[in-house]
Amino acid sequence: MQTAPKKVVNAWAMYDWANSVYNLVITTTFFPIYFLAVTKRPEWDNGESVPFLGMSFRNSSLYDYCLAAAYFLVAISYPILTSIADTRGNKKNFLRFFCYMGAVGCSSLYFFHGNPLWIGIVGLIMGAMGYAGSLVFYNAYLPEIAAPEDRDRISAKGYSMGYIGSVLLQLIGFALVLTMSDAGDATKITFLLTGIWWFGFAQITFRGLPAVEKGESKKVNVFTDGFKEIGKVFNEVKHMPVLKRFLRGFFFYSMGVQTVMLAATQFGSKVLGLPDTNLIITVVLIQLVAIVGAILMSRLSARHGNLVVLMGVILFWMVICVAAFVTVQYKENGGSAEMPFYGLAIAVGLVMGGIQSLSRSTYSKLMPETKDTASYFTYYDFSEKIAIVLGLFAFGYIDERLGMKYSVLSLIVFFVIGFVWLYSAQVKHKQAQAAV
């Protein structure tokens, strides 16, 4: 196949520009800080716990559980949604639907003041579902618009545009916080702007992406056939030694990667006690470094191979987790955690975008030639979202029982298992090449 015209590729990449503001502003920077601040109230056990649904939670753990619930709802709905999109040829319509759901969810956080809690939790869940739900249809476009040899480059372009766009809105929000007299009001305006940004720039994507042809006309039960498709892909993958091992590794290292990315601001705020302004600046730094990291990893993969580079990156993630634990220990012994945290931020930025971009393009290379790309990417995204659910739940549970520093350290287990499976995939890949 040939890569689509530049106009189509740019329209596809523009959706990263549009929706990445959610990932940065809502789940990474402003909302975690804001949520922890407005739910720390003297009447709620001096801020140590938050009442919700008749139970009491640590506010950081409640945040993790809510995100996990959102991703779980997305994961179980993926097969149904993909079945509808495949049989009716309306992939773009579902991309649009989830985009609008996420944009409304982000904007609704403008009305969240801490109590009642449900406003913030519903807005958070809507945003997460909109973001994650749209990505399965967005990702499924990649093999349809890019030739195999161009997928690493185009995937990296999407992530890079996402980081640039999200940093721009991050800087706007930061300027509002610095210039407005009420930092809380400035933060809420930033939530509103996030929804408007997501909605507005996505229109470029919707105008530029081609319509998807309908599949074969046949009667389907969308509530069961989607899960049958997942089962079909699972059975097909079982007979693909390299892809099977890659997906198992991807599942486990995603539990670690995604949890670190979603919980990093909580860690800096609650465990290390860094000022909010410093955290916002740090996250901007992470995004800027991530642009370089995504491009660098794309070039390294062209020279050394995707699986080898992914294994090296996972080893780097393990070092980051150990360093984070040591940083907390150092702070507890009277040291300053500020400079070590900045070092951790740069390290995370280098490998954050690259591992996502390279994972997506590696999967698109390893999957078989098929017109049923949506089902294969549903399987991919289903695996990732279940990994996020389990990772966030484990992180929140360990946080409640032992403290967040042990939650971070425990993530190494996921990275180790992921590394072992990727190494096994690399061995099988070499054996397959030698047999040709």
MARVO-187830 format. One record per atom (N, C-alpha, C): x, y, z; residue in one letter. Coordinates in steps of 0.1 Angstrom, whole numbers, plus 5000, padded with zeros to 4 digits. Layout:
residues N
XYZa;...
//
This chain:
residues 436
500849885000m;500050005000m;500950125000m;500350244996q;501050364996q;500550455008q;501450535013t;501050625024t;500050735018t;499050775026a;498050865022a;498751005019a;498051095012p;498651225010p;498951305023p;499851395022k;500251475034k;499151535041k;498151585034k;496951645040k;496251555049k;496051425045v;495351325053v;496251295065v;497551275063v;498451245075v;498451355085v;498451475080n;498451595090n;497151595097n;496051565090a;494651565097a;494651465107a;495151345104w;495251235114w;496051275127w;497251335124a;498151375135a;497551485143a;496651565137m;496051685144m;495151635156m;494651515155y;493851475166y;494651455179y;495951415177d;496851415188d;496951555194d;497151645186w;497151795190w;495951825198w;494751785193a;493551815199a;493251745213a;493451615213n;493051545226n;494151535236n;495451555233s;496551545242s;496451645254s;495651755251v;495551845262v;494751785274v;493851695271y;493251625282y;494251545290y;495051475283n;496051385290n;497051475299n;497351585294l;498351675302l;497651755312l;496551825309v;495951925318v;495051855328v;494251755324i;493351685333i;493951575341i;494651485335t;495151365342t;496551385348t;497251475342t;498751485346t;499051605355t;498451715352t;498851835359t;497851905368t;496951985362f;496052075369f;495051995377f;494351895371f;493251835379f;493751755391f;494851675390p;495251595402p;495651695413p;496351805410i;496651905420i;495351965426i;494452005418y;493252065422y;492351965430y;492251845425f;491451745432f;492051715446f;493351705448l;493951675461l;493651795470l;493751925464a;493552045472a;492152055477a;491152045469v;489752065472v;489151955480v;489751835480t;489251725488t;489951705501t;490851795504k;491551795517k;490851895526k;489851845534r;489051925542r;489151885557r;489151975566p;489151945580p;488051855585p;486851885579e;485651805583e;485651665578e;486651635569w;486851495563w;488051435570w;487951415583d;489051355590d;490451425587d;490351555588n;491551645587n;492251615573n;491451585563g;492051575550g;492651445547g;492751355557e;493351225555e;492551125547e;491151145548s;490351055540s;489151125535s;488451065525v;487351135518v;486151035518v;484951075523p;483850995522p;483250985508p;482950865503f;482250855490f;481650715490f;480350725486l;479550595484l;479550515497l;479450585509g;479350515521g;480650465527g;481750485520m;483050435524m;484050555525m;485150525531s;486150635533s;487450595525s;487950685518f;489150665509f;490250775512f;491450735510r;492550835509r;492250915496r;492351045496n;491951115484n;492751085471n;494051055473s;494851015461s;494450875456s;494050785466s;493550655462s;492250655455s;491350745460l;490050765453l;490250815439l;491150905437y;491450955423y;491850835414y;492750755419d;493250635412d;492050535409d;491250515419y;490150415417y;489150475406y;488850605406c;487950665397c;488450655382c;489750675381l;490350665367l;490350515363l;490650425372a;490550285369a;489150245365a;488150295372a;486750265368a;486450315354a;486950435351a;486650495337a;487250405327a;488550365329y;489150285319y;488550145318y;488050095329f;487349965328f;486049975320f;485350085322l;484150105314l;484450115299l;485550185296v;485950195282v;486350055276v;487149975284a;487649855279a;486449755276a;485449745285i;484449655282i;483449695271i;483549825268s;482649875257s;483349875244s;484649865243y;485449855231y;484849755221y;484749635225p;484249535215p;482949565209p;482049615217i;480649655212i;480749765202i;481549875206l;481649985197l;482349955184l;483349875185t;484149835172t;483249755163t;482449665169s;481549585161s;480549675153s;480049775159i;479149875153i;479949945142i;481049995145a;481850075135a;482249985123a;482649865125d;483049775114d;481949745105d;480749715111t;479649675102t;478849785096t;479049905101r;478350015095r;479250115089r;480550095089g;481450185083g;481450325088g;481250345101n;481150475107n;482250495118n;483450455115k;484550475124k;484750615128k;484650705118k;484850845121k;483750905130k;482550855129n;481450895137n;481650865152n;482250745154f;482550705168f;483750785174f;484650815165l;485750905169l;485251035173l;484251085166r;483651215169r;482851205182r;482051105184f;481251085196f;482051085208f;483151015208f;483951005221f;484751135223f;485151205212c;485751335213c;484851425220c;483551435216y;482651525222y;482351495236y;482251365239m;482051325253m;483151365262m;484451355257g;485551395265g;485651545267g;485351615256a;485351765257a;484351815267a;483151755267v;482051805276v;482551765291v;483151645292g;483551605306g;484551705311g;485551745303c;486551835307c;485951975311c;485152025302s;484452155305s;483652155317s;482952035320s;482152035332s;482952045345s;484152015345l;485052035357l;485152175362l;484752275353y;484652415357y;483752435369y;482752345370f;481752355381f;482052275393f;483252215394f;483652125405f;484352215415f;483852215428h;484452295438h;484952205450h;484852075448g;485251985459g;484051915465g;482951975467n;481851915473n;480551975467n;479751895460p;479751755460p;480751685451p;481251575456l;482351505449l;481951455435l;480651415434w;480251345422w;480451435409w;480351565410i;480651655399i;481951625393i;482951625402g;484351605397g;484551465392g;483951365399i;484251235395i;483551195382i;482351245380v;481651225367v;482351295356v;482851415358g;483551485348g;484851415344g;485551365355l;486851295353l;486551165345l;485551095348i;485250965341i;484850995327i;483951095324m;483651135311m;484851165302m;485751245308g;486951285301g;487751165297g;487951075307a;488850955305a;488150865295a;486850845296m;486150765286m;486250825272m;486050955271g;486151015258g;487551005252g;488551025260y;489951025255y;490250875251y;490050785260a;490450645257a;489550585246a;488250615246g;487350565236g;487650605222g;488050735221s;488350785207s;489650725202s;490550695211l;491950645206l;491850515198l;490850425202v;490850305194v;490450325180v;489650415177f;489250445163f;490350535156f;491050615164y;492150695159y;493350605155y;493650515164n;494750425162n;494550335150n;493250295148a;492950205137a;493050265124a;493150395123y;493450465110y;494850455106y;495850435115l;497250435112l;497550335101l;497250205102p;497650115091p;496850145078p;495750225079e;494950255067e;495550375059e;496350465066i;496850585059i;498350575057i;499050475064a;500450475063a;501050345059a;501950345050a;502650215046a;503450175057a;503750045058p;504549985070p;505850065073p;506550095062e;507850165064e;507750305069e;506550365069d;506250505073d;505550505087d;505150395092r;504350395104r;505050455117r;506350415118d;507150465130d;507150615129d;507450675117r;507650815115r;506350885118r;505250835112i;503950905113i;503350895127i;503550775133s;503150755147s;503850855156s;505150875154a;505950965162a;505551105160a;505151135147k;504651275144k;503351305152k;502451205153g;501251235160g;501551265175g;502451185181y;502751205195y;503451345197y;504351375188s;505051505189s;504151615188s;503151615178m;502151725177m;501351725190m;501051615196g;500251615208g;500951685219g;502251655221y;503051725231y;503151875229y;503351915216i;503452055214i;502152125217i;501052075212g;499752135215g;499452135229g;499652025236s;499352025251s;500152115259s;501452135255v;502352225262v;501852375260v;501352405248l;500852545246l;499652575255l;498752475256l;497552505265l;498052505280l;499052415283q;499552415296q;500152545300q;500852615291l;501452745293l;500352855295l;499252835287i;498152935289i;497552915303i;497352795307g;496752765321g;497752815331g;499052795330f;500052845339f;499952995340f;499853065329a;499853205329a;498553255336a;497453185335l;496253225342l;496453215357l;497053105361v;497253085375v;498153195381v;499153235374l;500053335379l;499453475379l;498553505369t;498053645368t;496753665375t;495953565377m;494653585383m;494853575398m;493953655405s;494053665420s;493653535426s;492753455421d;492253325426d;492753215417d;493753135423a;494353025415a;493352915412a;492352905421g;491252805419g;490452835407g;490052965406d;489253005394d;490052995381d;491353025382a;492253015370a;492252865366a;492352775375t;492452635372t;491152585366t;490052635371k;488752595365k;488552645351k;489052765349i;488952825335i;489852735326i;490952685331t;491852595323t;491052465319t;490252415328f;489452295325f;488552325314f;487852445314l;486952485304l;487652495290l;488752565290l;489552575278l;490052445272l;490252345281t;490652215276t;489552155267t;488352165272g;487252105265g;487052175251g;487152315252i;486952395239i;488152355229i;489352355234w;490452315226w;490252185219w;489952085227w;489751945222w;488651945211w;487552005214f;486452005204f;486852085192f;487452195193g;487752285182g;488752225172g;489952185177f;490952145168f;490652005162f;489751925169a;489351795163a;488551815150a;488051935148q;487251955135q;488151945123q;489451975125i;490451965114i;490551815110i;490651725120t;490751585118t;489451535111t;488351575116f;487051515110f;486851565096f;487451675092r;487251725078r;488351655069r;489451615075g;490551565066g;490651415065g;490151345075l;490251195074l;489251145064l;489651035057p;488650985047p;487550905054p;486450895047a;485350805052a;485850655051a;485350575060v;485750435060v;484650355053v;485050265044e;484050185037e;483350095046e;482150065043k;481349975051k;481849835049k;481749755059g;482149605058g;480949535050g;481149405050e;480049325043e;478749345050e;477649355042s;476349375048s;475849245053s;475649235066k;475149115073k;474549155086k;473749065091k;473049085104k;474049055115k;474149145125v;475049115136v;474349155149v;474849095159n;474449125173n;475649205179n;475549335179v;476649415183v;477049395197v;476249345206f;476549315220f;477349195222f;477349105212t;478048975214t;479148965203t;478849015191d;479848985180d;481149055182d;481149175189g;482349245192g;483249155201g;482749095211f;483549005219f;483948875212f;483148835202k;483548725194k;484748765186k;484748885181e;485948935173e;487148935182e;487048985194i;488148985203i;488648845205i;487748745207g;488148605208g;488848555195g;488248595184k;488848555171k;490348605170k;490548735173v;491848795172v;492748725182v;492248695194f;493048625204f;493448485199f;492548415193n;492948285188n;493948295176n;493848395168e;494748415157e;496148455163e;496148535173v;497448585178v;498148465185v;497448365190k;498048255197k;498948175187k;498748185174h;499548115164h;500548215158h;500748325164m;501848425159m;502848435170m;503848365170p;504848355182p;505348495186p;505748575176v;506348705180v;505248805185v;504148815178l;503148905182l;502548865195l;502348735198k;501748685210k;502648735222k;503948715221r;504848755231r;505048905233r;504948975222f;505049115223f;503849175231f;502649115228l;501449165234l;501449135249l;501949025253r;502048985267r;503049085274r;504149115268g;505049205273g;504449345274g;503749385263f;503049515263f;502049535274f;501349425277f;500349425288f;500949465301f;502049395304f;502649415317f;503449545318f;504249585308y;504949705310y;504049825309y;502849815302s;501849915302s;501249945316s;501149835324m;500749855338m;501649955345m;502949945343g;503850035349g;503950165343g;504050175330v;504250305323v;503050395325v;501850345322q;500650425323q;500350475337q;500650385347t;500450425361t;501350535365t;502650525361v;503550635364v;503150765358v;502750765346m;502250885339m;501050945346m;500150865350l;498850915356l;499050955370l;500050905377a;500250925392a;501451015395a;502151065385a;503451135388a;503151265395a;502151345391t;501851465398t;501451445412t;500651345415q;500251315429q;501451285437q;502351205431f;503651175438f;504451295442f;504551395432g;505351515435g;504651605446g;503251605445s;502551695454s;502351635468s;501951515468k;501551455481k;502751395489k;503651325482v;504751255488v;505951345490v;506251425480l;507451505480l;507151645485l;505851685485g;505451815490g;505951935482g;506051915469l;506552025461l;505452125458l;505752255457p;504752355454p;504052335440p;502852375440d;502052355427d;502752415415d;503252535417t;503852605405t;505052525400t;505852475409n;506952385405n;506552265397n;505452205402l;504952085395l;504452115381l;503752225380i;503352265366i;504452285357i;505452355362i;506652385353i;507352255350i;507452165360t;508052035357t;507351955346t;506051955347v;505251875337v;505451935323v;505552065322v;505852135309v;507252085304v;508252075313l;509552025310l;509451885305l;508651805311i;508551665307i;507951655293i;507051735289q;506451735276q;507451775265q;508251875268l;509251925259l;510351815256l;510751755267v;511751645266v;511151525259v;509851505261a;509151385254a;509151405239a;509051525234i;509051545220i;510351495214i;511451525220v;512851475216v;512851325218v;512351275229g;512351135232g;511651055221g;510451095217a;509751025207a;510451015193a;511051135189i;511751135177i;513051045178i;513751055189l;514950985191l;514750835191l;513650795197m;513350645198m;512950595184m;512250675176s;511950635163s;513150605154s;514150695156r;515450675149r;516250555154r;516250535167l;516950425173l;516350295168l;514950295167s;514350165163s;514650135148s;514850235140a;515250215126a;516650155125a;517450185135r;518850135135r;518949995142r;518249985153h;518549865161h;517349765162h;516149815157g;514949725158g;514049765169g;512749755167n;511849795177n;511949725190n;512049595190l;511949515202l;513249545211l;514349555205v;515549585212v;515449715219v;514949815212v;514849955218v;513849955229v;512749885227l;511749875238l;512249805250l;513149705249m;513749635261m;514649735268m;515449815260g;516249915267g;515450015274g;514350055269v;513550165275v;512950105288v;512549985288i;511949925300i;512949915311i;514149885308l;515249885318l;515350025324l;515250125316f;515350265320f;514150295329f;512950245326w;511850265335w;512050205349w;512650095350m;512950025362m;513850115371m;514850175364v;515850265371v;515050385377v;514050435369i;513250555374i;512550515386i;511950395387c;511150355399c;512050345411c;513150295409v;514150275421v;514550415425v;514850505416a;515350645419a;514250715426a;512950695422a;511850765429a;511750725443a;511950595446f;511850545460f;513050605468f;514150605462v;515350655469v;515150805472v;514550875463t;514251025465t;513351045477t;512350965479v;511450975490v;512250945503v;513050845503q;513950805515q;514850925518q;515450985508y;516351095510y;515551215516y;514351245512k;513551345517k;513151315532k;512851195535e;512451155548e;513551165558e;514751165553n;515951175561n;516451325562n;515651415557g;515951555559g;516451625546g;516651555535g;517151615523g;516151685515g;516551755505s;515651825496s;515351735484s;514051725481a;513651635470a;513451715457a;513651845457e;513251925445e;514151885433e;515451895435m;516351875423m;516351725419m;516251625428p;516151485423p;514851465415p;513751535419f;512451525412f;512551575398f;513251685397y;513451745383y;514251645374y;515251575380g;516051475373g;515151365369g;514251315378l;513251215375l;512351255363l;511951385364a;511051435354a;511651425340a;512951465339i;513651465326i;513751315321i;514051225330a;514151085327a;512851035322a;511751065328v;510451015324v;510051075310v;510351205308g;510151265296g;510851195284g;512051155286l;512851095275l;512150965270l;511550895279v;511050755275v;509450755275v;508850855279m;507350855280m;506650845267m;506950945258g;506250945245g;506850845236g;508150815237g;508750715228g;508250575230g;507950535242i;507550395244i;506050385239i;505250485240q;503950475235q;503850475220q;504650565214s;504750575199s;505250445194s;506350395199l;507050275194l;506150155196l;505450145207s;504550025210s;503450025199s;502850135196r;501850145187r;502350105173r;503450155169s;503950125155s;504549985154s;505049935165t;505549795166t;504349695164t;503249725170y;502049635169y;501549645155y;501549765149s;501049775135s;501949695125s;503249685128k;504149615120k;503949455121k;503749415134l;503649275137l;502349215133l;501249295133m;499949235130m;499849195116m;499049095113p;499049045099p;498349135089p;498549125077e;497749195067e;496349165068e;495449265070t;494049245072t;493349375070t;492049355065k;491149475064k;490449505077k;490549405086d;489849415099d;490749485109d;491349605106t;492249675115t;491649715128t;490349755127a;489649805140a;489649695150a;489349565146s;489349465156s;490649435162s;491749445154y;493049415159y;493449535169y;493149655165f;493449765174f;492549765186f;491349715185t;490549705197t;491149605207t;491649495201y;492349395210y;493549465217y;494349545209y;495449615214y;495049715225y;494049795222d;493649895232d;492949835244d;492249725242f;491549645253f;492649605262f;493749545257s;494849495265s;495449615274s;495649725267e;496249845274e;495349895285e;494049905282k;493149965292k;492949875304k;492849745302i;492849655313i;494149665321i;495249685314a;496549695321a;496449825330a;495849935325i;495750055332i;494850035345i;493749965343v;492849935354v;493549865365v;494249755361l;494949675372l;496149755378l;496849835369g;497949915375g;497550015384g;496450095380l;495950205389l;495350145402l;494650035401f;494049975413f;495149925422f;496149865417a;497249815426a;497949935432a;498150035424f;498850155429f;498050225440f;496750235438g;495950295449g;495850215461g;495750085459y;495549985471y;496849985479y;498049985473i;499249985480i;499450115487i;499050225480d;499150355486d;498350365499d;497150305499e;496350315511e;496950225523e;497550115519r;498050025529r;499450055534r;500350095524l;501750115528l;502250255525l;501650325517g;502150455513g;502550455498g;502550575492m;502750585478m;504150555473m;505150575482k;506550535478k;506650385475k;505950305482y;505950165480y;505150125468y;504050205465s;503350185452s;504250205440s;505050305441v;506050335429v;507050215428v;507550175439l;508550065439l;507949935434l;506749915437s;506049785433s;505949775418s;505949885411l;505749885396l;506849815389l;508049805396i;509149735390i;508749585386i;507849525394v;507449395391v;506849385377v;506049475374f;505349475361f;506349495349f;507349585352f;508349605341f;509249485339f;509549415350v;510349295349v;509649185340v;508349165343i;507649065336i;507449105321i;507249235319g;507149285305g;508449265297g;509549295304f;510949275298f;511149125294f;510749035303v;510948895300v;510248855287v;508948895286w;508148865274w;508748925262w;509149055262l;509749115251l;511049045246l;511849005256y;513048925252y;512748795245y;511648735250s;511248605244s;510748635230s;510048755228a;509548785214a;510748815205a;511848875210q;512948905202q;513648775198q;513748685207v;514348545204v;513548485192v;512248485193k;511348425183k;511548495170k;511648625171h;511848715159h;513148675151h;514148655159k;515448625153k;515348485146k;514748395153q;514548255148q;513748255135q;512748335135a;511948345122a;512748405111a;513548505114q;514448565103q;515448465098q;516048385107a;517048285103a;516448175095a;515148145097a;514548045089a;514148085075a;514148215073v;513748265059v;514848235049v;
//
